Amino acid sequence: MRLSDEEKAEIWRAVGAGESYRAIGRRLNRSGCAVRWLVCRAGGFAPLPVKRSALRLSFVEREEISRGLIAGMPCSTIAAGLGRAASTVSREVAANGGRAKYRAHAADERALSLMTRPKLSKLAACPRLRAEVEARLAVPWSPQQIAKSLRADFAEDSEMWVSHETIYTSLFVQGRGSLRKELASCLRTGRAIRRPQGRVPTNKGKLGEMVLISERPAEAADRAVPGHWEGDLIMGSACKSAIGTLVERSTRFVMLLHLPDGHNAEQVRTALENTIGRLPVQLRRSLTWDQGKEMADHVRFTIDTGVQVYFCDPRSPWQRGSNENTNGLLRQYFPKGTDLSGFTRHQLDAVAAELNGRPRQTLGWMKPSEKFAELVR
């Protein structure tokens, strides 16, 4: 059975609110697969409502036409009752099967489908722009980076400007495929579907004795004093393996935690103590983390190392902005769905060294390793 218009509208509302496909399907007495099919087919973009012109026949008028035909009334009489031209009604009937086969609902659906003519996207209309975007996606650059760089590189040629939303739409939405579909895999997330920003809160238990980020000292917030770190886990296949990530806020220096045996609270605490414990005292002032269960031993960690742990507000990853950005870069080395337990300590150190060896604009084009070495000296 097909999804009704009311069901489709409810699905898009619920998806925008962050509900899971399974929960939406259960409420509508549909399968989660049916919900996912609708969303994926549209690339995660809710379709825009079709605006019906007042000059065109409405569904109510088509129902009146259908009743008149059943009663045997001529088209001119039906048209007079509607205040329409006789030719309008006769063309409507002829285009939808004639007097014997005319049905108001089918005629209205056909009219709406003919009204939805998607505008040719800028990328489809301009091969030169499309080729430039495809080349930069393959590097790979993000759509935001591409949009900004095109405006800088072609400052005098507005034909070569495009928004990042247009790039995403061309990658995700069927029927607007002015970019090659395989380029979606070049995005950092690897997704070929738009994911809503909202998420439905879950009833997870809270950690005990948390100190929230609002109590973190100002010197950590403005990055003026080194030694304040942000941390998180990047998860492997089926969340059965993980790698810990640490980023120093003022230098963007990265350290990776080796967790070959698991990522429960004790294992994460031990890895953190071994890694942070090697730092000079002046470079271990605080650690900011999300409210994950892996930090259940945070009180003992603070007692053992003297490093105070501050916790972000729920669903607020931007409060660990440096760490989130680093985790996105690390996904190019450790793609989602990978078993992370197979990576050795040596391999993690090599990845961290490569990230720390990249010049950073925020550091005046110094490398994090150079900036960090200055502090250690």
Secondary structure as UniProt FT lines:
FT   HELIX           5..16
FT   TURN            17..18
FT   HELIX           21..28
FT   HELIX           32..41
FT   TURN            42..44
FT   TURN            54..55
FT   HELIX           59..70
FT   TURN            71..72
FT   HELIX           75..82
FT   HELIX           86..95
FT   TURN            96..97
FT   HELIX           98..101
FT   HELIX           104..115
FT   HELIX           122..125
FT   HELIX           127..137
FT   TURN            138..140
FT   HELIX           143..153
FT   TURN            154..156
FT   HELIX           158..160
FT   HELIX           164..172
FT   TURN            174..175
FT   HELIX           181..186
FT   TURN            208..209
FT   HELIX           213..215
FT   HELIX           218..221
FT   TURN            222..223
FT   STRAND          228..235
FT   HELIX           237..239
FT   STRAND          242..248
FT   TURN            249..251
FT   STRAND          254..257
FT   TURN            260..261
FT   HELIX           265..276
FT   TURN            277..278
FT   HELIX           281..283
FT   STRAND          286..289
FT   HELIX           293..295
FT   TURN            296..297
FT   HELIX           298..305
FT   STRAND          308..311
FT   TURN            314..315
FT   HELIX           317..320
FT   HELIX           321..330
FT   TURN            331..333
FT   TURN            336..337
FT   HELIX           340..342
FT   HELIX           345..356
FT   HELIX           361..363
FT   TURN            364..365
FT   HELIX           368..376
//
